[in-house]
Amino acid sequence: MAQDSYDAGDIVVYPTHGVGEVKGIETQDLGELSVEVIVIKFDSERMTLRVPTNKADQSGLRPLSSKKIMDSAITTLRGRAKVRRTMWSRRAQEYEAKINSGDPISIAEVVRDLHRGAEQPEQSFSERQIYQSALARLTREFAAIEKIDEESATEKLETVLRAA
């Protein structure tokens, strides 16, 4: 799903930061070198990222997922949680890798596996942090695709999780 050019106003996903908006393409002079960069603003993290245009595909920068891919992610949320009996530190690393992959289906797996219903035991602090991080990442892309605000998107995703 590589794209050769991005324009100001495009909504994109950068794997380790999530959903951002392209502010434009700039040329930056680094000593003797001139580099063309895509300027991306991430409101959720209050940061701006500059990705060299010739490295955009390698970096994992991509347009928003299709509705079909997001529907698959929602289907994943409805599935049964995969409870694994490995050490938490190992699972935490795997969850972080899935979140940073930028793939909505992998992120949905993390949300599904770490979601706790009211009748289930409390999560540890680190479980809750990873869960919140994954849910926020999935919510932002879902909201952008559905063209709704993040609060409504969170409510819809949590409704799916409660019904699972």
Beta strands, then each sheet from edge to edge (+ up, - down):
strand 1: 11-14
strand 2: 18-30
strand 3: 33-42
strand 4: 47-52
strand 5: 62-63
sheet 1: 4+ 3- 2+ 1- 5+
end
